Amino acid sequence: MRSFSLPLPTLLAGFIAVLVGYASSAAIIWQAAASAGASASQIDRWMTALRHGMGGSTLALTLWRKVPILTAWSTPGAALLVSGLQGVTLNQAVGVFIFANGLMVLCGLTGLFARLMKIIPHSLAAAMLAGILLRFGLQAFATLEDHLLLCGGMLAAWLLCKALYPRFAVVAALLVGGVIAVFSGDVTGSHLSLAFVAPEYTAPQFTPSLLLSVGVPFFLVTMASQNAP
């Protein structure tokens, strides 16, 4: 029987992976939920469900298969939904998610995705991912005029660490941004409160037009531009 240990580099790598995943994508997930008409309370429940679902399934599958298996949200898919869910009710959005994920399960069970990846060039898949996220990346520079110290400091920290310690570039940008935001008064704890978030059932509504216009593109974007790279 192989010994099981968690050395410090392993713990640090896992912590950075979670931190980077949340710091870089959570805002886009939040926008996608807001586009579907979800309230702040419903978005809290949505994020809580995502955390439990991704963490639990990743841990269970990794221990079961003895290989690193990660289940996570689709960042380009969420970016697509920011515009695709405008004017859509939350019930219809849930229906879109169920439909798209059903297609993903079917694709995995049939082995279709593996066969498609032998045909689609990796450079094309990476280009699709870059194209979807380009607008969100450029928005960071659009805020330089109003938040020069915050955005400039984060950019400088990222560039410096990218040259010296590439693994910690995103973490450095996040820490510098947090420090600047706190000392500039942009972050205050007076309006923050901690409370347990209870799950809330949302009945799905399947609208054929939305399943085709949003669900199918969401499925394709997630599979081709997220999973392929």
Secondary structure, DSSP 8 states (H G I E B T S, - for coil): -------HHHHHHHHHHHHHHHHHHHHHHHHHHHHTT--HHHHHHHHHHHHHHHHHHHHHHHHHHSS-------HHHHHHHHHHTTT--HHHHHHHHHHHHHHHHHHHHHTHHHHHHTTS-HHHHHHHHHHHHHHHHHHHHHTTTT-HHHHHHHHHHHHHHHHH-GGGHHHHHHHHHHHHHHHTTS--STT----------------HHHIIIIIHHHHHIIIIIII--
